[in-house]
Amino acid sequence: MTETLGGVPVADESATGGSLVTVPGQLQYGRVLFGAGSKAGWRELVGWRDMPDAQVSDNQRPQAHGTYAGDVFGDALTVTLTYQVTGTPENKRLAIDALEAHTPMDGVERMLVVDDGTGPWFRMARVIGRQVPQGKHYNHAPVECSVQFLCADPRRYALVQRSGTVTMPQASGGLEYPLEYPLAYGDPATAALHAANDGGAPTPLVVTFHGPLETPTLSTSEWRLGFDITLVAGETLVVDTAEGTALLNGTADRLYTIQPAADPIEKCLLPPGGATLTLTAVDGTGTVSVAHRDARL
């Protein structure tokens, strides 16, 4: 359910992120809508498609020109929206009050969803600034305001989440004797999944191992995510490669069970185009479920 305050749509608390963004030219932060369909009209958006400042981990060459090329990562990204509030003096005051209430500087990350013509994409963002100029025509003319967001993760993500499941191969039981030809070998069990990433940047995964599994490992041709842990039936190990966490049943830290040969959790990203994910384990009949979003930078 959506209410309108001074001409500004405000989504219900139970609404999903980006629910108000239905056409190009709209921006939703938390529960409030800017742009088309709102009296807080979109005037200018700065930073949304910019690259963040780079963190470069090059090392100096001690006896030659230049550096040894290292990794390049993006820093936090600042996005500034300039919007114009229109309407009667009373409605403008209601709209500005509503926008202030729903863009607080409280350090809480909320979804910043933008459709600039290529569909809705989002970043998690905190408000770090707001300007509401009050000149002599404040009550009678459109008021041009701005709000500034800080996105700790500079990647922007698709609203639609992708997911898939990999199942441990099951033993077939072998051939039955006496043999009768032609032999029926059956269909091999599937232990791999191709996960797609249609964005242009590597994207993090949320990987959930479901027991029973002993020493489960999920791997691609580029990395290995494995744990020296035994999960019984009904137990899960939830691994978030963006946060760098591994939680037993979603609560108890199990980072100390990472296999010595495994890669750091934060390195286990799905590259642009996607990759084949393979599940292996010493024993068990469990599964692993993988969730992610297309990402751009």
C-alpha positions as CSV (number, residue, x, y, z in Angstrom):
1,M,0.0,0.0,0.0
2,T,1.3,3.5,-0.9
3,E,0.3,6.8,0.7
4,T,0.9,10.2,-0.9
5,L,2.3,13.1,1.3
6,G,2.2,16.5,-0.5
7,G,2.3,14.7,-3.8
8,V,5.3,12.4,-2.9
9,P,4.5,8.7,-2.9
10,V,5.6,6.8,0.2
11,A,5.6,3.0,0.2
12,D,4.3,0.9,3.1
13,E,6.9,-0.5,5.4
14,S,6.2,-4.0,4.2
15,A,6.8,-3.2,0.5
16,T,9.8,-4.7,-1.2
17,G,12.7,-2.4,-2.2
18,G,12.1,-0.5,-5.4
19,S,8.4,-1.3,-5.5
20,L,7.5,2.3,-6.5
21,V,9.9,2.3,-9.5
22,T,7.8,1.3,-12.5
23,V,9.0,3.6,-15.4
24,P,12.2,5.2,-16.5
25,G,13.0,8.5,-14.8
26,Q,12.2,7.4,-11.3
27,L,14.4,7.0,-8.2
28,Q,13.4,5.5,-4.9
29,Y,15.3,5.8,-1.7
30,G,14.0,3.6,1.1
31,R,10.3,4.3,1.0
32,V,10.0,7.6,-0.9
33,L,9.8,8.2,-4.7
34,F,11.5,10.9,-6.7
35,G,11.0,11.7,-10.4
36,A,8.1,10.7,-12.6
37,G,4.9,10.4,-10.6
38,S,6.2,12.5,-7.7
39,K,6.1,16.1,-6.8
40,A,9.8,15.7,-6.0
41,G,10.9,15.9,-9.6
42,W,14.2,14.5,-10.8
43,R,16.4,17.4,-12.0
44,E,19.9,16.0,-12.0
45,L,21.7,12.8,-10.8
46,V,25.4,13.0,-10.4
47,G,27.7,10.0,-9.7
48,W,25.3,7.1,-10.4
49,R,27.2,6.0,-13.5
50,D,30.5,7.3,-12.5
51,M,33.4,5.1,-11.5
52,P,34.5,5.4,-7.8
53,D,38.0,6.5,-6.9
54,A,40.4,3.6,-7.3
55,Q,42.3,1.7,-4.7
56,V,45.5,0.5,-6.4
57,S,47.7,-2.1,-4.8
58,D,50.7,-1.7,-7.1
59,N,54.2,-2.2,-5.7
60,Q,57.2,-0.2,-6.8
61,R,59.8,-1.8,-8.9
62,P,63.1,-1.4,-7.0
63,Q,65.4,-1.5,-10.0
64,A,63.2,-0.5,-12.9
65,H,60.7,2.1,-14.0
66,G,57.1,1.7,-13.0
67,T,55.4,-0.7,-10.7
68,Y,54.3,-4.3,-10.4
69,A,50.7,-4.3,-11.4
70,G,48.4,-5.2,-8.5
71,D,44.7,-5.4,-7.9
72,V,42.4,-2.4,-8.5
73,F,39.4,-1.9,-6.3
74,G,36.7,0.8,-6.2
75,D,36.3,3.0,-3.1
76,A,33.0,4.1,-1.7
77,L,30.9,6.2,-4.2
78,T,29.0,9.4,-3.6
79,V,25.8,10.0,-5.5
80,T,23.9,13.4,-5.5
81,L,20.3,13.9,-6.6
82,T,19.0,17.3,-7.3
83,Y,15.2,17.4,-7.2
84,Q,12.5,20.1,-7.5
85,V,9.5,20.2,-5.2
86,T,6.4,21.7,-6.8
87,G,2.8,22.3,-5.8
88,T,0.8,24.6,-3.5
89,P,2.6,26.1,-0.5
90,E,0.8,23.7,1.8
91,N,1.6,20.6,-0.3
92,K,5.2,21.7,-0.8
93,R,5.7,21.9,3.0
94,L,4.1,18.4,3.4
95,A,6.3,17.0,0.7
96,I,9.5,18.5,2.1
97,D,8.6,17.2,5.6
98,A,8.0,13.8,4.2
99,L,11.3,13.8,2.3
100,E,13.2,14.9,5.4
101,A,11.6,12.2,7.4
102,H,12.5,9.5,5.0
103,T,16.1,10.7,4.1
104,P,17.6,10.9,7.6
105,M,21.3,11.1,8.4
106,D,21.2,8.1,10.7
107,G,24.0,5.9,9.2
108,V,21.5,3.2,8.1
109,E,21.9,1.8,4.6
110,R,18.7,1.7,2.5
111,M,18.1,0.7,-1.1
112,L,18.7,3.4,-3.6
113,V,16.9,2.2,-6.7
114,V,17.3,4.1,-10.0
115,D,15.8,3.6,-13.5
116,D,17.6,5.9,-15.8
117,G,16.3,4.2,-18.9
118,T,17.9,0.7,-18.6
119,G,15.7,-0.8,-16.0
120,P,15.9,-0.6,-12.2
121,W,19.3,-1.1,-10.6
122,F,20.2,-0.4,-7.0
123,R,23.0,0.3,-4.5
124,M,22.8,0.3,-0.7
125,A,23.2,3.9,0.5
126,R,23.3,6.2,3.5
127,V,22.3,9.9,3.5
128,I,25.3,12.2,4.2
129,G,23.9,15.5,3.1
130,R,20.8,17.5,2.2
131,Q,20.1,21.1,1.0
132,V,16.7,22.8,1.1
133,P,17.3,26.5,0.1
134,Q,14.7,28.9,1.5
135,G,14.7,32.2,-0.4
136,K,12.0,34.9,-0.5
137,H,10.0,32.9,-3.1
138,Y,10.2,29.7,-1.0
139,N,6.4,29.5,-0.5
140,H,5.4,30.4,-4.0
141,A,7.9,29.0,-6.5
142,P,9.3,25.5,-7.0
143,V,12.0,24.7,-4.5
144,E,15.2,23.0,-5.9
145,C,16.7,20.8,-3.3
146,S,19.5,18.1,-3.2
147,V,20.3,15.0,-1.2
148,Q,23.7,13.3,-1.2
149,F,24.1,9.5,-0.7
150,L,27.2,7.5,0.2
151,C,27.4,3.9,-1.2
152,A,29.9,1.8,0.6
153,D,29.8,-0.8,-2.1
154,P,30.2,1.0,-5.4
155,R,28.7,-1.8,-7.5
156,R,25.1,-1.4,-8.6
157,Y,23.0,-4.5,-8.7
158,A,20.0,-5.8,-10.6
159,L,16.7,-5.9,-8.6
160,V,16.0,-9.5,-9.6
161,Q,18.0,-12.1,-7.7
162,R,19.2,-15.2,-9.4
163,S,19.4,-18.5,-7.6
164,G,20.2,-22.2,-8.2
165,T,21.0,-25.4,-6.5
166,V,23.8,-28.0,-6.9
167,T,23.2,-31.5,-5.7
168,M,25.8,-34.1,-4.6
169,P,26.1,-37.0,-7.1
170,Q,24.3,-40.1,-5.9
171,A,25.7,-43.6,-6.2
172,S,24.0,-45.7,-8.9
173,G,24.5,-49.1,-7.2
174,G,26.4,-50.5,-10.2
175,L,25.3,-53.0,-12.9
176,E,23.1,-56.0,-12.1
177,Y,24.3,-59.5,-13.1
178,P,23.7,-61.4,-15.3
179,L,24.1,-58.6,-17.8
180,E,21.6,-58.2,-20.6
181,Y,22.4,-56.2,-23.7
182,P,22.0,-53.4,-24.6
183,L,23.1,-52.1,-21.1
184,A,21.2,-49.3,-19.5
185,Y,23.7,-47.0,-17.7
186,G,21.1,-44.5,-16.5
187,D,21.6,-40.7,-16.3
188,P,24.6,-39.3,-14.4
189,A,23.8,-37.2,-11.3
190,T,24.3,-33.5,-11.7
191,A,27.0,-32.0,-9.4
192,A,27.5,-28.7,-11.2
193,L,25.6,-25.6,-12.1
194,H,26.2,-22.7,-14.5
195,A,25.5,-19.5,-12.8
196,A,25.1,-16.4,-15.1
197,N,26.1,-12.8,-14.4
198,D,24.9,-10.6,-17.1
199,G,26.5,-7.5,-15.6
200,G,30.0,-6.1,-16.3
201,A,31.5,-6.6,-12.8
202,P,32.3,-9.6,-10.6
203,T,29.4,-10.1,-8.2
204,P,29.4,-11.6,-4.7
205,L,27.5,-14.8,-3.8
206,V,25.4,-16.1,-0.9
207,V,26.3,-19.8,-0.7
208,T,24.3,-22.1,1.6
209,F,25.5,-25.6,2.2
210,H,22.8,-27.9,3.3
211,G,23.6,-31.1,5.3
212,P,24.3,-33.9,5.3
213,L,27.7,-32.9,4.0
214,E,31.2,-33.6,5.2
215,T,34.0,-31.2,4.2
216,P,32.0,-29.5,1.5
217,T,33.7,-27.5,-1.3
218,L,32.2,-25.2,-4.0
219,S,34.6,-24.4,-6.8
220,T,35.1,-22.8,-10.2
221,S,38.0,-22.7,-12.5
222,E,39.2,-19.6,-10.7
223,W,38.6,-20.2,-7.0
224,R,37.8,-22.8,-4.3
225,L,35.5,-22.2,-1.4
226,G,35.8,-25.1,1.1
227,F,35.3,-25.8,4.8
228,D,36.5,-28.5,7.2
229,I,33.1,-29.1,8.8
230,T,30.5,-31.8,9.0
231,L,26.9,-30.7,8.5
232,V,24.2,-33.2,9.6
233,A,20.8,-33.3,8.1
234,G,18.9,-30.1,8.8
235,E,22.1,-28.0,9.4
236,T,23.3,-25.2,7.1
237,L,26.4,-23.2,6.6
238,V,25.6,-19.8,5.1
239,V,28.6,-18.1,3.4
240,D,28.3,-14.4,2.3
241,T,31.2,-13.5,0.0
242,A,30.4,-9.8,0.2
243,E,30.5,-9.7,4.0
244,G,33.2,-12.4,4.3
245,T,31.1,-14.4,6.8
246,A,30.5,-18.1,7.3
247,L,27.6,-18.9,9.7
248,L,26.4,-22.2,11.0
249,N,22.6,-22.2,10.8
250,G,22.8,-18.5,10.0
251,T,24.2,-17.5,13.5
252,A,27.4,-19.2,14.7
253,D,30.7,-18.1,13.2
254,R,32.6,-20.9,11.4
255,L,35.3,-18.9,9.6
256,Y,37.9,-21.0,11.4
257,T,36.8,-24.1,9.5
258,I,38.0,-22.7,6.1
259,Q,40.2,-25.2,4.4
260,P,43.9,-24.3,4.1
261,A,43.8,-24.7,0.4
262,A,40.7,-22.6,0.0
263,D,40.7,-19.0,-1.3
264,P,39.7,-16.0,0.9
265,I,35.9,-15.7,1.0
266,E,35.9,-12.2,-0.5
267,K,37.8,-13.5,-3.6
268,C,35.0,-15.9,-4.4
269,L,33.0,-13.8,-6.9
270,L,31.0,-14.7,-10.0
271,P,32.7,-13.1,-13.0
272,P,30.9,-11.3,-15.8
273,G,29.3,-13.9,-18.0
274,G,29.1,-16.3,-15.2
275,A,30.9,-19.6,-14.3
276,T,30.3,-23.3,-13.7
277,L,30.0,-24.0,-9.9
278,T,30.9,-27.5,-8.8
279,L,30.0,-29.1,-5.4
280,T,32.2,-31.8,-3.9
281,A,32.4,-33.4,-0.5
282,V,34.1,-36.2,1.3
283,D,30.7,-37.7,2.1
284,G,27.0,-36.8,2.2
285,T,23.9,-36.4,0.1
286,G,23.3,-32.7,0.7
287,T,23.1,-29.7,-1.6
288,V,24.4,-26.2,-2.0
289,S,22.1,-23.3,-3.0
290,V,23.6,-20.1,-4.5
291,A,22.0,-16.7,-4.8
292,H,23.4,-13.6,-6.5
293,R,22.6,-10.5,-8.6
294,D,24.0,-9.2,-11.8
295,A,26.4,-6.4,-11.0
296,R,27.8,-3.4,-12.8
297,L,30.6,-0.9,-11.8
